Amino acid sequence: MKKMLFIAATILVSLQLHAQILTPVKWSYGSKKTGKAEAVIFVKATIDAGWHLYSQTVKEGGPVKTTFTFAASPAYTLVGKTHEPAPITRYEKVFSMNVSFFEKQVIFQQKIKLKAGQATVKGTLEYMTCNDKQCLPPETIEFSIPVK
């Protein structure tokens, strides 16, 4: 009987800890051909109210900036850098500096030149998110975006 109670308590605690995992940023992906051998990759972040996601342009000494790393491929080449819209910039006490970030949502865009009719763009993105009370540890996620 004690063993059953212990197992039940362990499961209950485990479920409560799992429910506390915060995921204030949801990512989605897409692509659009803009010519016979050109396309744009879209990486969209939907950010929960009260949270913000940092720009790619955050300076040293601040929070972890959003960084895209694209896997090399014989099917495409990158054209320029990953574009982002104009961020919000303000002084944040916790970092003692001006930082640039996004709220609600942001769409990052990367132009590519196709070497074949189709490609799958793979890579990783690293990001950090904070609200007025806390920052979550940086997270790295993988993506795979088909271009047809």
C-alpha positions as CSV (number, residue, x, y, z in Angstrom):
1,M,0.0,0.0,0.0
2,K,2.8,2.4,0.9
3,K,4.5,1.6,-2.4
4,M,1.3,2.4,-4.3
5,L,1.0,5.8,-2.5
6,F,4.6,6.6,-3.2
7,I,4.2,5.8,-6.9
8,A,1.0,7.9,-7.1
9,A,2.7,10.8,-5.4
10,T,5.7,10.6,-7.7
11,I,3.5,10.6,-10.8
12,L,1.5,13.6,-9.4
13,V,4.7,15.6,-8.7
14,S,6.0,14.7,-12.2
15,L,2.8,16.0,-13.8
16,Q,2.9,19.2,-11.9
17,L,6.5,19.9,-12.8
18,H,5.8,19.2,-16.5
19,A,2.8,21.6,-16.4
20,Q,5.2,24.4,-15.2
21,I,7.4,24.3,-18.3
22,L,7.1,27.7,-20.0
23,T,7.0,28.0,-23.8
24,P,6.1,31.6,-24.5
25,V,7.4,31.5,-28.1
26,K,5.8,29.3,-30.8
27,W,7.7,28.8,-34.1
28,S,6.3,28.2,-37.5
29,Y,8.0,28.0,-40.9
30,G,7.2,28.5,-44.6
31,S,8.7,29.3,-48.0
32,K,7.7,31.1,-51.2
33,K,9.3,30.9,-54.6
34,T,10.0,34.3,-55.9
35,G,11.4,33.2,-59.3
36,K,12.5,30.1,-61.1
37,A,15.7,29.8,-59.1
38,E,14.9,32.1,-56.1
39,A,12.9,31.7,-52.9
40,V,12.3,33.2,-49.5
41,I,12.3,31.3,-46.2
42,F,10.0,32.6,-43.5
43,V,10.5,31.8,-39.8
44,K,7.7,33.2,-37.7
45,A,7.8,33.6,-33.9
46,T,4.5,34.0,-32.1
47,I,5.2,35.5,-28.7
48,D,2.9,35.2,-25.7
49,A,1.7,38.5,-24.1
50,G,4.1,40.0,-21.7
51,W,7.1,38.2,-23.2
52,H,9.7,39.4,-25.7
53,L,12.2,37.7,-28.1
54,Y,15.5,39.3,-28.7
55,S,16.7,40.7,-32.0
56,Q,19.7,39.3,-34.1
57,T,21.5,42.6,-33.4
58,V,21.9,42.5,-29.6
59,K,25.4,43.6,-28.6
60,E,27.9,41.7,-26.4
61,G,27.0,41.8,-22.7
62,G,23.3,41.6,-23.2
63,P,20.8,38.7,-23.6
64,V,21.4,35.9,-26.1
65,K,20.5,37.3,-29.5
66,T,18.4,35.3,-32.0
67,T,20.8,33.4,-34.2
68,F,20.1,31.4,-37.4
69,T,22.6,28.7,-38.6
70,F,21.7,27.2,-41.9
71,A,23.1,23.8,-42.9
72,A,25.3,23.7,-46.0
73,S,23.5,22.2,-49.0
74,P,24.2,21.5,-52.7
75,A,20.6,22.4,-53.4
76,Y,20.7,26.1,-52.5
77,T,22.9,29.0,-51.4
78,L,22.0,31.8,-49.0
79,V,21.5,35.3,-50.5
80,G,22.6,37.9,-47.9
81,K,21.8,37.8,-44.2
82,T,18.6,36.9,-42.4
83,H,16.3,39.9,-42.5
84,E,14.2,41.1,-39.6
85,P,11.8,44.0,-39.2
86,A,12.6,47.0,-37.1
87,P,12.7,45.9,-33.5
88,I,11.7,47.8,-30.3
89,T,14.8,49.1,-28.6
90,R,14.9,50.3,-25.0
91,Y,17.1,50.3,-21.9
92,E,16.8,47.2,-19.7
93,K,18.1,47.5,-16.2
94,V,18.9,43.8,-15.8
95,F,21.4,44.0,-18.7
96,S,22.4,47.7,-18.0
97,M,22.1,48.5,-21.7
98,N,19.8,49.2,-24.6
99,V,18.5,46.0,-26.2
100,S,16.4,45.3,-29.2
101,F,13.5,42.8,-29.1
102,F,10.1,41.9,-30.5
103,E,6.7,41.5,-28.9
104,K,3.6,39.5,-30.1
105,Q,5.1,38.2,-33.3
106,V,8.0,38.6,-35.8
107,I,8.8,37.1,-39.1
108,F,12.4,36.6,-40.1
109,Q,13.2,36.2,-43.8
110,Q,16.1,34.5,-45.6
111,K,16.5,34.7,-49.4
112,I,18.0,31.7,-51.1
113,K,19.1,30.8,-54.6
114,L,18.0,27.4,-55.7
115,K,20.4,25.2,-57.6
116,A,17.7,22.7,-58.3
117,G,13.9,23.0,-58.6
118,Q,13.3,22.0,-55.0
119,A,15.2,22.1,-51.7
120,T,14.8,21.5,-48.1
121,V,16.4,24.2,-46.0
122,K,17.6,22.9,-42.7
123,G,19.3,24.5,-39.7
124,T,19.0,25.6,-36.1
125,L,18.0,28.8,-34.4
126,E,19.0,29.9,-30.9
127,Y,16.9,32.4,-29.0
128,M,16.2,33.8,-25.6
129,T,13.0,35.2,-24.2
130,C,12.2,37.3,-21.2
131,N,9.3,39.0,-19.5
132,D,9.4,41.7,-16.8
133,K,10.1,39.1,-14.1
134,Q,12.2,36.4,-15.5
135,C,14.3,35.3,-18.4
136,L,14.3,31.7,-19.7
137,P,17.5,29.9,-20.5
138,P,18.5,30.2,-24.2
139,E,17.0,27.4,-26.4
140,T,18.2,25.9,-29.6
141,I,15.7,24.3,-32.0
142,E,16.1,22.6,-35.3
143,F,14.1,23.4,-38.4
144,S,13.5,21.9,-41.8
145,I,11.6,23.9,-44.4
146,P,10.7,22.5,-47.8
147,V,10.9,24.8,-50.9
148,K,8.8,23.5,-53.8
